[in-house]
Amino acid sequence: MNPQSQTAISEASRMHDLKMPLLQTPQDATLREVKFRIQDITCASCVNSIESVVGNLDGVTFVTVSAIDGKATIKYLPKLISVKKIKETIEEAGFRVHKLSEQDISVCKVRIKGMACTSCSESVERALQRVNGVKKAAVGLALGEAKVHFDPTLTDIKKIIEAIEDAGFGVDLISSGTDVNKVHLRLEGLDSPEDVNVVMSSLELAKGVNHVEMDLTERKVTVSYDPDVTGPRSLIQCVQAAAHGPSGYHAVLYSPSGQRETGSMNEILMYRDQFLFSCIFSVPVFLFAMVLPMLPPYGNWLNYKIHNMLTIGMFLRWILSTPVQFIVGKRFYLGSYHALRRRSANMDVLVALGTNAAYFYSIYILIKTLTSVTFQGQDFFETSSMLISFILLGKYLEVVAKGKTSDALAKLTQLVPDKVCLLALDADGNVISETEVDTQLIQRNDIIKIVPGAKIPVDGIVLKGQSYVNESMITGEATPIDKSPGDKVIGGTVNENGCLLVKATHVGMETALSQIVQLVEAAQLAKAPIQKLADRISKFFVPIVVVAAFITWLGWFIPGEAGIYPKYWIPKAMDAFELALQFAISVLVVACPCALGLATPTAVMVASGMGASQGVLIKGGDALEKAHKVKVVVFDKTGTLTIGKPEVVSAVLFSEFLMEELCDMAIAVEASSEHPIARAVVGYAKRLRQKFGSSAEQVFDVKDFEVHMGAGVSGKVGGRTVLVGNKRLMHSCNVSISPEVERYVSENEVLARTCVLVSIDGKIAGAFSVTDPVKPGAKRVISFLHTMGILSIMVTGDNYATAAAIANEVGIDKVFAETDPLGKADKVKDLQMKGMVVAMVGDGINDSPALVAADVGMAIGAGTDIALEAADIVLVKSSLEDVITAIDLSRKTMSRIRLNYIWALGYNILGMPIAAGILYPFTGIRLPPWLAGACMAASSLSVVSSSLLLQLYKKPLDVGST
């Protein structure tokens, strides 16, 4: 490969890098993915050939081929290329291909209304899984949302929504597919079908538009587009330009995801209004039943008889409690109906049973007093009305508290400014005009002006100006970063002092900030394994409570009628039946399945949001739970424990070769390698050649280039065989190593330096000494891990002496050196076989097998996209201290979840016996039904409040502040 082609590839790689998002999303649903098993791959050169020919195909956006198992993963745009064409291209390159699978799964996200406990969320999951074509459904109780993966050839979003509604829950569509490269517009001025057709045609014919969906009932349109060609601002202008005659068309942006905030606020207001409405009736009922009778003569008028034994007080209590029971309490009837129809039971069933028992028994008493001149009985109208009011108060406080569990995430979304200064430039780059526009209208390649102190609205590249940018709100890095032309900037960060002109490269859902939010939202939907405890309990919780309530009633009624316990235990104006009924109702309403269901998801929501705000992205409840069990942390060396920017400190000759000859051979072969050490050698050799040789750079063509995993590279330059790598490569190619070379290598390895040997035609010509400084604070991090009782291990492809020197410098317990990528995964598995829970921390493609094999994979945020996808936790700011943060946050979260479970279970275990009257014979204390309802509401609120305490979390170690 000649330098011109290398330069072209380097330039193409640089341009591709500018187009790539700063933080890759796990999956781009606008693409299709196909996997092949490729035979006849013999070396890294084969991999490079396949990736090159496939990567050059129009429509292929991503390709990676494993030299180990021959598996290829390719992402492509089906509108531009077919799977058949990709397969034929690989076969034409001389390889046999077998197709493995093709991704054809759509995703939608919906907001679900009316879920109260784990039983509800499980019912929704079961309803969705029964829909033909649904592959996976994740329902988040605390989040009130569901994410559904489905086969669009078998079902659609309409059927999914119908399934949820048939299960008895309200539902709103938040998003379908991916919102990347989609814009949602609300249309105004469309008065006829002709107007609709005009707008639809204009949008469909607009340049860069891929697909248009129109909602005629709400006058909304969703447009999928090519961000390199058009954007929201151009599409709005397209709608406005389509108008003809005196009437005009207008389009404004709207965000379906904003329905979540609106829905949450509506839910809060609904519970508040219902509670206040119920208080209008239940407070007078409480006064007439519990207060005024205790204050003679003020309450004497309540005892005046209207007809027979029916008093004014009983009549008023009936009139006032009826609206509460049937208007305000309608939601409990509907919830019970839907729950029983789907053969499950939830909190609504318990509340409906309890309030109906109190209300209709009171109706029986009222009828008896109305028709009898001697009958005397005690009504419980205040029990049903006050019980409903207290439950609504509890739900109101609960939804308010639940809204605060995502405060950390909400703060991230508020980092982007509302307005931005958009510039128009002439051909010479001079500013023609400045316009203030909505941030959501910014399109790719727009030029924007960022003044000192302003927030950067989107991800982009600095074109002009120099400044310091505070990125702490995204990465957690406290020190402002110097930015000059060519540097990347992240949306949501703050420009400190200078004025910057920035070219937008990633807008809307493509920005790093949006991707962080999406990642955290996905984590909040994913259930932690510990949630299974609540799921199992919820299946039989309500039936057990109903049985317990019935046994309680029998336990008090039968002995009371038989005279087994003293008559004075029965309060005045009551009989044994009424006392037993009060205890039974208290048991029904004191039991709280909601607290159990909220114990885990609320804690996971708060923890994942707090982690994101501190630069630790946890991809789900499973990773969050496993991290607290970690006993061993395995570190990669280069880029993880070290800075990852190797520097050559010296070069030496070992034979009659000239220094410029050594440099030429090293440059020619290493230029084809992407390894950081290779780039360092090439850069140093070029500078050295200019010093010792001519300024003209000679062109060399490399043939038979080959990568030797974990050892180096080789190739033929001008007919001469050149090897560049470590001692292992020299031994494998039968190149003898003289004592002089051995001594030089040993001396450098003791100094934690890596020696890159260069062999020309079977003889070692010279060597480069490479150092990669250890990250600041690495020693403190390893020491802190020891105080946490966690073992630290280094696994690296470097030689043992260099690895051991670095390990000694930072305090690593054990070293495995000269290990290839699969060997790293094997070391992880060996540790797991010994019963250890292992976390792997890495940054490169070669770490991906080990990241997948580990119980918890942690990827350095500055690492490769493949490493980020393979990991369970992403450390955004590439700081080792966040390894400790991730593990400590997991431990704190799991402790909080256990505490939530202890409280929720303990409350039910203690509350139900007290409600059943176990203390009454000894102390005379009993729990009235309305007070039992208040206790039930308080238990849910206390669990949510307990989870909110995680918002006080502080990092246990902050190297940057010391």
ABEGO torsion letter per residue (X at the ends): XBAAAAAAAAAAAAAAAAABBABBBABBAABBBBBBBBBGBABAAAAAAAAAAAAABBGBABBBBBAAAGBBBBBBBAAABBAAAAAAAAAAAGBBBBBABBBBBBBBBBBBBGBABAAAAAAAAAAAAABBGBABBBBBAAAGBBBBBBBAAABBAAAAAAAAAAAGBBBBBABBEBABGBBBBBBBGBABAAAAAAAAAAAAABBGBABBBBBAAAGBBBBBBBAAABBAAAAAAAAAAABBEABBBBBBBBBAAAAAAAAAAAAAAAAAAAAAAAAAAAAAAAAAAAAAAABOAAAAAAABBABEABBAAAAAAAAAAAAAAAAAAAAAAAAAAAAAAAGBBBAAAAAAAAAAAAAAAAAAAAAAAAABAABBBBBAAAAAAAAAAAAAAAAAAAAAAAAAAAAAAAAAAAABBABBBBBBBBAAGBBABBBBBBAAABBBGBBBBBBBGBBBABBBBBABEBBBBBAAAAAGBABBBBBBBGBBBBBGBBBAABBBBBBBABBEAABAAAAAAAAAAAAAABBBAAAAAAAAAAAAAAAAAAAAAAAAAAAAAAAAAAGABBAAABBBGBBAAAAAAAAAAAAAAABBAAAAAAAAAAAAAAAAAAAAAAGBBBAEAAAAAAAAABABBBBBABGAABAGBBBBABBBBABABBAAAAAAAAAAAAAABABAAAAAAAAAAAAAAAAABBABBBBBBBBGBBBBBGAEBBEBBGGBBBBBEBAAAAAAAGBBBBAAAAAAAAAAAAAGBBBBBBBBGGBBAEBBBBBBBBBBGAAAAAAAAAAAGBBBBBBBABBAAAAAAAAAAAGBABBBBGBBAAAAAAAAAAAAAAGBBBBBBBABAAAAAAAAABABBBBBAABBAAAAAABABBBAAGBAAAAAAAAAAAAAAAAAAAAAAAAAAAAAAAAAAAAAGAAAAAAGBBBBAAAAAAAAAAAAAAAAAAAAAAAABBBABBAAAX
